[in-house]
Amino acid sequence: MRQLVFVLCCTTLACQCLQPVDERPDAGPRDAGIVADAGSTDAGATDAGLDAGLFDAGVRLDAGVECVTANDCTSPVRALPFCSGGPAMSCVNSRCLLECAGRGSRTCRSTSDRCLDCDAGMQCGSCAAPVCTFSVRIVEGTCPAPFLADSQHRILPFSGRCGGGLLFDGGLSGLWVGQFEPGGTLLEIPELGGTCLGNDLATGVPRTLVSCPSCTFIAEGCE
């Protein structure tokens, strides 16, 4: 009888010690959103726009020289390709930007709804983004990835909203915000310091000088 009680006690204790651990596979990374069908391709950078972009994630680099007015900025170069009259500096959203003379030497702040307030003059750009592909030609500064030399980017308009996305390798690398007349563009590229200005260059092929706080490059091939 004592042997039977001893066996029963051991059996009961073994059951308590070996309780099953709840290791359900549906609580793993796949249900946390790390699945192939939840990637950027199905989300669609052009349809997700700002809601799924880098901007809502708070990715904005503190790059570039700070300024209050254009007078606080000094040009790092003596000449820019395809720019007549030499380079000029502008102060845009408190950061120095390198531009062509004639467009530069201005103090600006971007506002909501694709508008740029420069020296008490307001410009508001059209929101119809083009559909095109451009390659990067760096002319000043160091452009980090994905805006490396010769990299290919595509502009696509957002679906059902103003502006468009800059796409690189299937991901959203920046925003095409609006276009001013004649030939000016407002962009937002967090990896290059935030607000950037694009100005079309008078050349035989489509070229746009894109001035950002951390670097300046020429976008070639987009019209």
BATIZA-387271 format. One line per field, with one value per residue (C-alpha): x, y, z; residue number from 1; chain; residue in three letters. Coordinates in nm, 2 decimals, padded with zeros to 4 digits. Example, Ala and Ser with C-alpha at 12.3 -4.5 7.8 and 13.67 -1.06 7.14 Angstrom:
REM BATIZA-387271
xx = [01.23 / 01.37]
yy = [-00.45 / -00.11]
zz = [00.78 / 00.71]
i = [1 / 2]
ch = [A / A]
aa = [ALA / SER]
REM end
This chain:
REM BATIZA-387271
xx = [00.00 / 00.28 / 00.44 / 00.12 / 00.09 / 00.45 / 00.39 / 00.08 / 00.26 / 00.54 / 00.31 / 00.12 / 00.44 / 00.56 / 00.25 / 00.28 / 00.65 / 00.60 / 00.31 / 00.31 / 00.45 / 00.23 / 00.46 / 00.20 / 00.36 / 00.10 / 00.25 / 00.59 / 00.74 / 00.50 / 00.20 / 00.40 / 00.40 / 00.72 / 00.56 / 00.62 / 00.26 / 00.29 / 00.59 / 00.64 / 00.54 / 00.19 / 00.15 / 00.24 / 00.46 / 00.26 / -00.07 / 00.05 / 00.22 / 00.30 / 00.12 / 00.37 / 00.67 / 00.99 / 00.83 / 00.58 / 00.85 / 01.03 / 01.34 / 01.48 / 01.85 / 01.99 / 02.21 / 02.35 / 02.46 / 02.21 / 02.10 / 01.85 / 01.89 / 02.08 / 02.35 / 02.45 / 02.55 / 02.88 / 02.92 / 03.15 / 03.23 / 03.32 / 03.12 / 02.83 / 02.79 / 02.54 / 02.49 / 02.55 / 02.65 / 02.81 / 02.66 / 02.45 / 02.34 / 01.98 / 01.85 / 01.55 / 01.38 / 01.69 / 01.94 / 02.18 / 02.12 / 02.35 / 02.17 / 02.24 / 02.26 / 01.93 / 01.74 / 01.97 / 02.03 / 01.68 / 01.54 / 01.25 / 01.03 / 00.80 / 00.44 / 00.16 / 00.00 / 00.30 / 00.38 / 00.72 / 00.74 / 01.06 / 01.15 / 00.78 / 00.67 / 00.46 / 00.47 / 00.24 / 00.33 / 00.10 / 00.06 / 00.06 / 00.38 / 00.55 / 00.61 / 00.98 / 01.32 / 01.63 / 02.00 / 02.20 / 02.51 / 02.66 / 02.81 / 02.88 / 02.89 / 02.84 / 02.50 / 02.44 / 02.25 / 02.02 / 02.13 / 02.47 / 02.63 / 02.46 / 02.18 / 01.84 / 01.53 / 01.17 / 00.90 / 00.54 / 00.23 / 00.04 / -00.30 / -00.58 / -00.36 / -00.12 / 00.24 / 00.44 / 00.70 / 01.07 / 01.12 / 01.44 / 01.46 / 01.09 / 01.11 / 01.01 / 01.32 / 01.16 / 00.87 / 00.80 / 00.58 / 00.50 / 00.63 / 00.66 / 00.68 / 00.91 / 01.10 / 01.12 / 01.04 / 00.99 / 01.10 / 01.13 / 01.42 / 01.50 / 01.82 / 01.96 / 01.86 / 01.49 / 01.36 / 01.53 / 01.47 / 01.50 / 01.56 / 01.56 / 01.88 / 01.89 / 02.07 / 02.01 / 01.88 / 01.65 / 01.86 / 01.75 / 01.98 / 01.85 / 01.98 / 01.96 / 02.11 / 02.37 / 02.45 / 02.37 / 02.32 / 02.19 / 01.89 / 01.94 / 01.68 / 01.35 / 01.11]
yy = [00.00 / 00.24 / 00.16 / 00.25 / 00.59 / 00.67 / 00.60 / 00.81 / 01.11 / 01.09 / 01.08 / 01.38 / 01.58 / 01.49 / 01.63 / 01.96 / 02.00 / 01.91 / 02.14 / 02.21 / 02.55 / 02.75 / 02.79 / 02.87 / 02.95 / 03.22 / 03.44 / 03.46 / 03.71 / 03.62 / 03.75 / 04.06 / 04.18 / 04.02 / 03.84 / 03.85 / 03.96 / 04.26 / 04.41 / 04.73 / 04.58 / 04.50 / 04.81 / 05.02 / 05.32 / 05.53 / 05.44 / 05.45 / 05.79 / 05.97 / 05.72 / 05.44 / 05.66 / 05.75 / 06.07 / 05.92 / 05.71 / 06.03 / 05.97 / 06.32 / 06.38 / 06.69 / 06.76 / 07.08 / 07.42 / 07.61 / 07.96 / 08.24 / 08.42 / 08.35 / 08.59 / 08.33 / 08.08 / 08.06 / 07.88 / 07.57 / 07.58 / 07.84 / 07.69 / 07.45 / 07.25 / 07.40 / 07.71 / 08.05 / 08.32 / 08.10 / 07.95 / 08.12 / 08.02 / 08.01 / 07.95 / 07.71 / 07.59 / 07.71 / 07.51 / 07.64 / 07.52 / 07.56 / 07.69 / 07.85 / 08.22 / 08.37 / 08.12 / 08.14 / 08.41 / 08.37 / 08.30 / 08.06 / 07.85 / 07.58 / 07.58 / 07.33 / 07.24 / 07.26 / 07.63 / 07.80 / 08.15 / 08.32 / 08.68 / 08.77 / 08.61 / 08.30 / 08.03 / 07.73 / 07.45 / 07.22 / 06.88 / 06.67 / 06.47 / 06.34 / 05.98 / 05.94 / 05.79 / 05.98 / 05.90 / 06.08 / 06.29 / 06.43 / 06.78 / 06.88 / 06.72 / 06.35 / 06.20 / 05.89 / 05.59 / 05.55 / 05.87 / 05.74 / 05.84 / 05.68 / 05.54 / 05.52 / 05.66 / 05.67 / 05.94 / 05.81 / 06.02 / 05.92 / 05.76 / 05.99 / 06.26 / 06.54 / 06.49 / 06.17 / 05.94 / 05.90 / 05.52 / 05.33 / 04.95 / 04.92 / 05.15 / 05.51 / 05.73 / 06.08 / 06.29 / 06.50 / 06.77 / 07.02 / 07.20 / 07.58 / 07.78 / 07.81 / 07.49 / 07.47 / 07.17 / 07.13 / 06.79 / 06.63 / 06.38 / 06.29 / 06.11 / 06.43 / 06.66 / 06.73 / 07.00 / 07.01 / 07.25 / 07.14 / 07.38 / 07.27 / 07.34 / 07.48 / 07.18 / 06.97 / 06.68 / 06.69 / 06.79 / 06.93 / 07.07 / 06.92 / 07.12 / 06.95 / 07.04 / 06.75 / 06.74 / 06.88 / 06.66 / 06.67 / 06.45 / 06.35 / 06.21 / 06.31 / 06.53]
zz = [00.00 / 00.08 / -00.25 / -00.43 / -00.25 / -00.33 / -00.70 / -00.71 / -00.54 / -00.79 / -01.08 / -00.95 / -00.90 / -01.25 / -01.40 / -01.22 / -01.32 / -01.68 / -01.76 / -02.13 / -02.24 / -02.47 / -02.78 / -03.04 / -03.38 / -03.45 / -03.18 / -03.35 / -03.59 / -03.87 / -03.68 / -03.58 / -03.94 / -04.06 / -04.35 / -04.72 / -04.80 / -04.57 / -04.74 / -04.92 / -05.26 / -05.15 / -04.95 / -05.25 / -05.18 / -05.43 / -05.26 / -04.90 / -04.95 / -04.63 / -04.41 / -04.48 / -04.57 / -04.37 / -04.26 / -04.02 / -03.87 / -03.76 / -03.98 / -04.05 / -04.03 / -03.88 / -04.17 / -04.33 / -04.22 / -04.00 / -04.10 / -04.03 / -04.37 / -04.69 / -04.57 / -04.31 / -04.58 / -04.76 / -05.09 / -05.07 / -05.44 / -05.71 / -05.99 / -06.06 / -06.38 / -06.62 / -06.40 / -06.56 / -06.32 / -06.07 / -05.75 / -05.49 / -05.14 / -05.01 / -04.66 / -04.67 / -04.35 / -04.16 / -04.37 / -04.63 / -04.99 / -05.29 / -05.60 / -05.93 / -05.94 / -06.03 / -05.82 / -05.51 / -05.25 / -05.10 / -04.76 / -04.77 / -04.55 / -04.68 / -04.55 / -04.58 / -04.91 / -05.14 / -05.07 / -05.04 / -04.87 / -05.00 / -04.89 / -04.83 / -05.16 / -05.16 / -05.42 / -05.43 / -05.66 / -05.87 / -05.73 / -06.05 / -06.01 / -06.33 / -06.41 / -06.50 / -06.40 / -06.32 / -06.24 / -05.97 / -06.06 / -05.74 / -05.78 / -05.42 / -05.07 / -04.98 / -05.07 / -04.85 / -04.98 / -05.16 / -05.34 / -05.44 / -05.77 / -06.08 / -05.87 / -06.05 / -05.89 / -06.02 / -05.96 / -05.94 / -05.85 / -05.54 / -05.60 / -05.49 / -05.34 / -05.44 / -05.50 / -05.56 / -05.43 / -05.51 / -05.54 / -05.51 / -05.53 / -05.44 / -05.14 / -05.07 / -05.07 / -05.07 / -05.16 / -05.47 / -05.31 / -05.58 / -05.89 / -05.93 / -06.25 / -06.42 / -06.36 / -05.98 / -05.76 / -05.38 / -05.24 / -04.90 / -04.87 / -04.50 / -04.59 / -04.74 / -04.46 / -04.52 / -04.76 / -05.10 / -05.40 / -05.76 / -06.04 / -06.41 / -06.60 / -06.96 / -07.12 / -07.43 / -07.21 / -06.91 / -06.60 / -06.27 / -06.00 / -05.67 / -05.37 / -05.03 / -04.69 / -04.70 / -05.07 / -05.41 / -05.72 / -06.07 / -06.16 / -06.52 / -06.76 / -06.59 / -06.79]
i = [1 / 2 / 3 / 4 / 5 / 6 / 7 / 8 / 9 / 10 / 11 / 12 / 13 / 14 / 15 / 16 / 17 / 18 / 19 / 20 / 21 / 22 / 23 / 24 / 25 / 26 / 27 / 28 / 29 / 30 / 31 / 32 / 33 / 34 / 35 / 36 / 37 / 38 / 39 / 40 / 41 / 42 / 43 / 44 / 45 / 46 / 47 / 48 / 49 / 50 / 51 / 52 / 53 / 54 / 55 / 56 / 57 / 58 / 59 / 60 / 61 / 62 / 63 / 64 / 65 / 66 / 67 / 68 / 69 / 70 / 71 / 72 / 73 / 74 / 75 / 76 / 77 / 78 / 79 / 80 / 81 / 82 / 83 / 84 / 85 / 86 / 87 / 88 / 89 / 90 / 91 / 92 / 93 / 94 / 95 / 96 / 97 / 98 / 99 / 100 / 101 / 102 / 103 / 104 / 105 / 106 / 107 / 108 / 109 / 110 / 111 / 112 / 113 / 114 / 115 / 116 / 117 / 118 / 119 / 120 / 121 / 122 / 123 / 124 / 125 / 126 / 127 / 128 / 129 / 130 / 131 / 132 / 133 / 134 / 135 / 136 / 137 / 138 / 139 / 140 / 141 / 142 / 143 / 144 / 145 / 146 / 147 / 148 / 149 / 150 / 151 / 152 / 153 / 154 / 155 / 156 / 157 / 158 / 159 / 160 / 161 / 162 / 163 / 164 / 165 / 166 / 167 / 168 / 169 / 170 / 171 / 172 / 173 / 174 / 175 / 176 / 177 / 178 / 179 / 180 / 181 / 182 / 183 / 184 / 185 / 186 / 187 / 188 / 189 / 190 / 191 / 192 / 193 / 194 / 195 / 196 / 197 / 198 / 199 / 200 / 201 / 202 / 203 / 204 / 205 / 206 / 207 / 208 / 209 / 210 / 211 / 212 / 213 / 214 / 215 / 216 / 217 / 218 / 219 / 220 / 221 / 222 / 223]
ch = [A / A / A / A / A / A / A / A / A / A / A / A / A / A / A / A / A / A / A / A / A / A / A / A / A / A / A / A / A / A / A / A / A / A / A / A / A / A / A / A / A / A / A / A / A / A / A / A / A / A / A / A / A / A / A / A / A / A / A / A / A / A / A / A / A / A / A / A / A / A / A / A / A / A / A / A / A / A / A / A / A / A / A / A / A / A / A / A / A / A / A / A / A / A / A / A / A / A / A / A / A / A / A / A / A / A / A / A / A / A / A / A / A / A / A / A / A / A / A / A / A / A / A / A / A / A / A / A / A / A / A / A / A / A / A / A / A / A / A / A / A / A / A / A / A / A / A / A / A / A / A / A / A / A / A / A / A / A / A / A / A / A / A / A / A / A / A / A / A / A / A / A / A / A / A / A / A / A / A / A / A / A / A / A / A / A / A / A / A / A / A / A / A / A / A / A / A / A / A / A / A / A / A / A / A / A / A / A / A / A / A / A / A / A / A / A / A / A / A / A / A / A / A]
aa = [MET / ARG / GLN / LEU / VAL / PHE / VAL / LEU / CYS / CYS / THR / THR / LEU / ALA / CYS / GLN / CYS / LEU / GLN / PRO / VAL / ASP / GLU / ARG / PRO / ASP / ALA / GLY / PRO / ARG / ASP / ALA / GLY / ILE / VAL / ALA / ASP / ALA / GLY / SER / THR / ASP / ALA / GLY / ALA / THR / ASP / ALA / GLY / LEU / ASP / ALA / GLY / LEU / PHE / ASP / ALA / GLY / VAL / ARG / LEU / ASP / ALA / GLY / VAL / GLU / CYS / VAL / THR / ALA / ASN / ASP / CYS / THR / SER / PRO / VAL / ARG / ALA / LEU / PRO / PHE / CYS / SER / GLY / GLY / PRO / ALA / MET / SER / CYS / VAL / ASN / SER / ARG / CYS / LEU / LEU / GLU / CYS / ALA / GLY / ARG / GLY / SER / ARG / THR / CYS / ARG / SER / THR / SER / ASP / ARG / CYS / LEU / ASP / CYS / ASP / ALA / GLY / MET / GLN / CYS / GLY / SER / CYS / ALA / ALA / PRO / VAL / CYS / THR / PHE / SER / VAL / ARG / ILE / VAL / GLU / GLY / THR / CYS / PRO / ALA / PRO / PHE / LEU / ALA / ASP / SER / GLN / HIS / ARG / ILE / LEU / PRO / PHE / SER / GLY / ARG / CYS / GLY / GLY / GLY / LEU / LEU / PHE / ASP / GLY / GLY / LEU / SER / GLY / LEU / TRP / VAL / GLY / GLN / PHE / GLU / PRO / GLY / GLY / THR / LEU / LEU / GLU / ILE / PRO / GLU / LEU / GLY / GLY / THR / CYS / LEU / GLY / ASN / ASP / LEU / ALA / THR / GLY / VAL / PRO / ARG / THR / LEU / VAL / SER / CYS / PRO / SER / CYS / THR / PHE / ILE / ALA / GLU / GLY / CYS / GLU]
REM end
